[in-house]
Amino acid sequence: MSLNWKYQESFAGRHIGPETPEVKQMLSTLGVTSLDAFIESAVPPAIRSQEPLRLPAGRGENEVLAQLEAIAAKNQVFRSFIGMGYSDTHVPNVILRNIFQNPGWYTQYTPYQAEIAQGRLEALLNFQTMVTDLTGMEVANASMLDEGTAAAEAMALAIHAKGDGTGGAFFVSDACHPQTVDVVRTRAIPLGVEVVVGDHRTVDLSQKKFFGALVQYPATDGVVHDYRAFGEKVHAAGGLLVVAADLLGLTLLTPPGEFGADAVVGSAQRFGVPLGYGGPHAAFFATKNAYTRVMPGRLIGVSEDSQGRPALRMALQTREQHIRREKATSNICTAQVLLAVMAGMYAVYHGPEGLKAIAERVHGLTVVLSRGLAKLGFKPKHEQFFDTLRVELTSAQVRGVLAAAEGAKMNFRRIDEKTLGLALDETTRAKDVEDILAAFIQGANKSAAAVNLDEVAEGLESPLAPELRRSSAYLTHPVFNRYHSETEMLRYVRRLEAKDLSLTHSMIPLGSCTMKLNATAEMIPVTWPQFSKLHPFAPTSQAAGYKVIFEQLEHALSQVTGFAGCSLQPNAGSQGEYAGLLVIRAYHQARGQGHRDVCLIPSSAHGTNPASAVMAGYRVVVTKCDENGNIDLNDLRAKADEHKDKLAALMVTYPSTHGVFEEEIREICSTIHERGGQVYMDGANLNAQVGLTAPGLVGADVCHINLHKTFCIPHGGGGPGMGPICVAQHLVKFLPGHPVIQTGGADAIGAISAAPWGSASILLISWMYVQMMGGEGLTQATKLAILNANYVAERLQPHYPVLYRGKRGRVAHECIVDLRPLKKTAGVEVEDVAKRLMDYGFHAPTVSFPVAGTLMIEPTESESKAELDRFCDAMIAIRQEIRDVEEGRAPKDNNVLKNAPHTARTLTAPEWNRPYTREQAVFPTPWVRDNKFWPSVGRLNNVLGDRKLVCSCPPIEDYDTPEQKVA
């Protein structure tokens, strides 16, 4: 027996679902003899790369994890007292293990199919309730990307509510966090809005037409201002008052809703979400009921199901809420669901008393520190504070104290040459306060003895003025007062998890969404303290490990896209679109072509494309698609000629939104370039390109990459995401900068996200994926993604027409099946099929996008042939159920499709008056009988929910009354 002593297990074989015998069977079904021959028939030769990806070979999980441990050791985790909107926190272990590290939570998809998403919808409703209670506002959404972008979205809301849609002025207090100020400025420039930064106490709002104002509460240097009078001035000037607030502080401070705020934004990071060198974190956005329908982001509301029982869903629209294409005021189509769930659960776990106790300890330690500093002769400047102190010294003392702090592995904030900031948090203890005081003694050459904390803390009282203290109750709902033992909390989390279908149950075949394997080895490093406990504004010398990750990932992404440069800052696909368009805008302006403001967008594009274009200051011109779903070249040329003097860009998705490799993509790009424009490629479908072709190869100039799709960051129930951009050489110098940590090109556009590298900690997931797959593995994954999609299309074609195919009869990595004829023949809608799939144990494919009445299916490379067959068998069985209706064996208005999904409550009801058996309803296949996933509610009544909008936890008794309270 010969022995292979050099054997190394391939990670690619674990990531890719079909094994070699299955691949051969699928190829046989498609009538080809080899995978390479199949790819030749599927991917147009004119766009094929002639060279393999220039990336190292893939390596095994343990080897790469060992390498990452060595890289992590380069990071230095100091105790952070920097603040600026980021605080260290304790993640409750019951939440860490059972949510953050649990694939049953992080592999869920966005809750468009509410019947199988009731668990995370309830968790998000808890988050919304927590935010409305603490802010004193009437309504809150299900989270935003970060505090900076939430503030920018609030400015946009103010424009819509109080401005004329263009121009005007927006006041920003100079006491706001600098990263927030920069993100707001970036957003304002293309909208023609003048951002006026100054002191809210002295600004004259009558000098300009101000439609709104933004203040920080507490301020970035810690002072707690009373904004009542300023709010009155803003309202008198006809504007909205936006308050960026600290959630933990609001347990002790008067909530903004009680002193006139119209919108309140901020970060929920300090509620049990790791620092992660900047993210991902859940921001929040709260406002008044009057602005509910123009509020950005997703909103979870209460409705009822087909049995009249309370049920939750995404309110107002079930898909891409508030994305109104070229009329949009926001391009946000996602949230930070996983992190919002964690923050909400943190509040559930601690409850109002626990949160207040944590806040009082933080505030108390800050008061003790203030007294200690005063005893040393360094009395902090402000007397009204919560957790942050401003200390003014000499330049020499600042340098000395910072050096002493560094020696003790502590980071303080250097506000300016003569000022330090000190921010305490949940993790701070008495020993930390002693060490801070010791740094001041040493650094300022004080001869004083160590301060005795017990002595300075004697008779400790809060210095907060009575008018700044909170007196109103919060978190009174039972959910925040019931689950404080770990046993109860564990069971609550598990009950919610059991209501949600995730990749732990079955494939999620959503087109354009790429729900593929999120490997455990990729996820493990995210919670390592060397990565998770770094403050985003720590000195870069302490983040040498992250620097290695960023450089290697940027290089890999540039190789994959065929571009010269990369920015990792955009923290969502929509932000990547926005960043890429701003880079193009800056390029035109630098060449004296700033008048170019027309952006061509195909009619098939995702709604975020035109929304991002509008935000970037472009005029959107829609181009037609032909009957095959491709861009209509004649119409494109005509529109490009018509606007050639003002043509800025074309936004194009490749493969097309219809799931086809357009043969004319090079000609499309040339058409734009010849008329002075740039080509922006939406990277939503990059999973069909990696290793076979590239955006740079076919002629694009910039592309964003959905790392939560192609590069395996999990969707997390609707977020987090990451949307880095890669650009051609001539655009590199315009890549996004940052006001705190230097990033970007020589002529950088402003900050896109609050943190320099966006949601830095989850970049580790994509780094792990690239390292383990290697260039060959990444290319093989693309080939199998295309093969799996074509196999599904081939199996379903006899039963459901496949709407679009390429010239050689192939689809790309996804296919669209047409259900529109079924409405005429059987009265069956696409929604009926989507809901019936739940009874078979599947999440529906993408419904009615990009074509109404269709399903867009993307199986990805991670699903095995057995799983693909199980899905196809389910779809074929559903087609037979439809045929029963068409041929009169089942009634049109009372059948298994119209009544789907079927719940356990329905099955076990005493009476069964339906014209099909209980077994047909809930056990349509033998596999389902053994592996049943039960939808927890029946079909949702969305119309009712929007008519009687409830978006926070209502009292239990309200569920039994006809009229439900409006939040």
PyMOL commands that set and color helices and strands:
alter all, ss='L'
color gray80, all
select helices_A, chain A and resi 11-15+20-29+35-42+45-47+61-72+93-100+103-106+114-116+118-135+147-162+178-191+228-236+249-251+256-258+276-278+289-294+325-327+337-375+395-407+430-443+453-456+466-468+478-480+486-498+520-527+529-532+540-542+544-561+573-590+608-615+633-642+665-673+683-688+695-698+729-734+760-796+820-826+830-839+865-886+904-907+918-922+926-930+942-947+956-960
alter helices_A, ss='H'
color red, helices_A
select strands_A, chain A and resi 79-81+139-140+169-173+194-198+210-217+240-245+263-267+283-287+300-304+310-314+388-392+410-416+419-423+565-567+598-602+619-623+647-653+678-682+702-704+725-727+815-818+846-847+854-857
alter strands_A, ss='S'
color yellow, strands_A
deselect
rebuild
show_as cartoon
